[in-house]
Amino acid sequence: MSAQGFNSAPGWTPAIKPGLIPLHPLTFGALIGKPFAALRHNPKVLFGFAIVIQLIVAVITAVVVGGALFITLMRIETLTPSNPDFYPVLWGSIALNGLIVIAMGFVSLAFTAVMQGVVAANIGYAALGEKPTLGRLWRLMRPALWRLVGWSVLQALASFVMIAIIGGIIALGVIAGVGGSGEGVALTVVIGILVVIGMIPLWVWLSTKLLLVPSILVLERASIRTALVRSWRLTRGRFWVAFGVIFLVNAIMSTAVGVVSMPLSLLGSLFGTVIAPTGPNDASGIAVFVITTIAPQLLVYVLQAVAIVVQCAAAAFIYLDCRMRYEGLDHDLINYLERRDLGASGDDLGDPFAVDPARAVSSTPPPKPQPQPMYAPAPAGYGYPPQQQPYAQQQQYPQQQPYPPQPQQPQQPQQPQPQFAPPPPPAPAAPPTPPTPPPGATGWAPPGSGNA
């Protein structure tokens, strides 16, 4: 082959990377590292919005729960245990505070859903090299807001159902213990332990399979039912990757929060007792106590805000990776970028994350990728011949009778052969060459010469 043939062979070309990630399926390391890079890509929007959300939730929870607790305690203090209204008021106060805590839990879930939607929208357009503002992210997320809240409520209800089942088993054990049945108590304890052990992997499995629901709700504008089905199908074959990424990200952020919060809490309590040893009795003592108590908590809220952003970003990157692998989303995004660079308008560009029904994952499992050979197979005739299988043992034929001996013919006497061939006869001698006559002997002379 000529040198031109070698030079014209196609070479490796890196994937297009217009923004935060290259437009091709992501590796496990990229799925872990890119969520932290997303926080640096658009920190004003993600970090600032997450901190504001955390502070709003903390302030609302503290005000509502603290106010309800203060009012109910003041009401209980007006009654004595001998008063017939004491226990009804006590149990009513406990129930009221419990309901308020549950309601604030739903409020926190709603704010968390908003945060998930904002992060999913930001990650989707960061893959296209865009850095959208908070206003644009809100417009992208607003159509899916109530669906995100509904999804968070469903998660909370599932948690309550599991807790209720465990609580019911514990209640049965208490009733059996009060009845004096030791065997019933032992059986209830064993059943409760088995139920708890079984619910942990069940919860991990369901939460991993439905991890992509917020991203689908926002980027695909799907309903909750469609998002559940899509997340279940997209994570088929990628379960352990998704679980490993989320587990490692949560472990990293939990370790960071614990490492920072524990020393600050210890230092805050130490400085509080040194500066105000008698407690918050005067104004300065109260101020020091509040500062040493609230300052570490504020830093914990900041770290929790970072953890929420990183966890939501990890789920969004897993969504992009699954769609690139199973539905060719990377090709759709490259086509979108090419048309955008050519000057196409927003209406002509369309939605880059729209699902093509012809390529969408179905209920059947996706085909497993086949490993590609590194070299082309050798042409026929090259290499070692294929090893033949040994022949099967053939049938033994009966032994034949030997032929009768043939009569011997008389041998002719051999003539002695000369060892060397005789020499060839000598060649005849060549005839002698006649002598050449002198120039004057021919009888011819040139004109003008003396012999003429």
Secondary structure by P-SEA (a helix, b strand, c coil): ccaaaaaacccccccccccccccccccaaaaacaaaaaaaaccccaaaaaaaaaaaaaaaaaaaaaaaaaaaaaaaaaccccccaaaaaaaaaaaaaaaaaaaaaaaaaaaaaaaaaaaaaaaaaaaacccccaaaaaaaaccaaaaaaaaaaaaaaaaaaaaaaaaaaaaaaaaaaaaccaaaaaaaaaaaaaaaaaaaaaaaaaaaaacaaaaaaccccccaaaaaaaaaaaaccaaaaaaaaaaaaaaaaaaaaaaaaaaaaaaaaaaaaaacccccccaaaaaaaaaaaaaaaaaaaaaaaaaaaaaaaaaaaaaaaaaaaccaaaaaaaaaaaaaaacccccccccccccccccccccccccccccccccccccccccccccccccccccccccccccccccccccccccccccccccccccccccbbbbbbccccccccccccccc
